[in-house]
């Protein structure tokens, strides 16, 4: 009888560890997506403003174009990660 309770206890602690591990993994993915969104947007803005518009004197045209490209790149990465996470859960 004791062996059955030990087995049940061990199985429940294993499930708890699995849930904690999943939470930490999802937290890591969420923070990575957030950082990526900010980074791609800032990089797009920086390329448009400091690299192109400063030298060509075309402000704000290339700043806006590269800012939009950075935002699009961030969302592309977000959808890629979401698709990957959806496939893992199925």
For each residue, the residues with C-beta under 8 A, 3 or more apart:
1: 4 5
2: 5 6
3: 6 7
4: 1 7 8
5: 1 2 8 9
6: 2 3 9 10
7: 3 4 10 11
8: 4 5 11 12
9: 5 6 12 13
10: 6 7 13 14
11: 7 8 14 15
12: 8 9 15 16
13: 9 10 16 17
14: 10 11 17 18
15: 11 12 18 19
16: 12 13 19 20
17: 13 14 20 21
18: 14 15 21 22
19: 15 16 22 23
20: 16 17 23 24
21: 17 18 24 25
22: 18 19 25 26
23: 19 20 26 27
24: 20 21 27 28
25: 21 22 28 29
26: 22 23 29 30 85
27: 23 24 30 31
28: 24 25 31 32
29: 25 26 32 33 81 85
30: 26 27 33 34
31: 27 28 34 35
32: 28 29 35 36 81
33: 29 30 36 37 77 78 81
34: 30 31 37 38
35: 31 32 38 39
36: 32 33 39 40 74 77 78
37: 33 34 40 41 74 75 77 78
38: 34 35 41 42 74
39: 35 36 42 43 74
40: 36 37 43 44 70 71 73 74 77
41: 37 38 44 45 67 70 71 74
42: 38 39 45 46 70
43: 39 40 46 47 70
44: 40 41 47 48 66 67 68 69 70 71 73
45: 41 42 48 49 63 66 67 70
46: 42 43 49 50 51
47: 43 44 50 51 52 66 70
48: 44 45 51 52 53 62 63 64 65 66 67
49: 45 46 52 53 54 59 62 63 66
50: 46 47 53 54
51: 46 47 48 54 55
52: 47 48 49 55 56 58 62 63 66
53: 48 49 50 56 57 58 59 60 61 62 63
54: 49 50 51 57 59
55: 51 52
56: 52 53 62
57: 53 54
58: 52 53 61 62
59: 49 53 54 62 63
60: 53 63 64
61: 53 58 64 65
62: 48 49 52 53 56 58 59 65 66
63: 45 48 49 52 53 59 60 66 67
64: 48 60 61 67 68
65: 48 61 62 68 69
66: 44 45 47 48 49 52 62 63 69 70
67: 41 44 45 48 63 64 70 71
68: 44 64 65 71 72
69: 44 65 66 72 73
70: 40 41 42 43 44 45 47 66 67 73 74
71: 40 41 44 67 68 74 75
72: 68 69 75 76
73: 40 44 69 70 76 77
74: 36 37 38 39 40 41 70 71 77 78
75: 37 71 72 78 79
76: 72 73 79 80
77: 33 36 37 40 73 74 80 81
78: 33 36 37 74 75 81 82
79: 75 76 82 83
80: 76 77 83 84
81: 29 32 33 77 78 84 85
82: 78 79 85 86
83: 79 80 86 87
84: 80 81 87 88
85: 26 29 81 82 88 89
86: 82 83 89 90
87: 83 84 90
88: 84 85
89: 85 86
90: 86 87
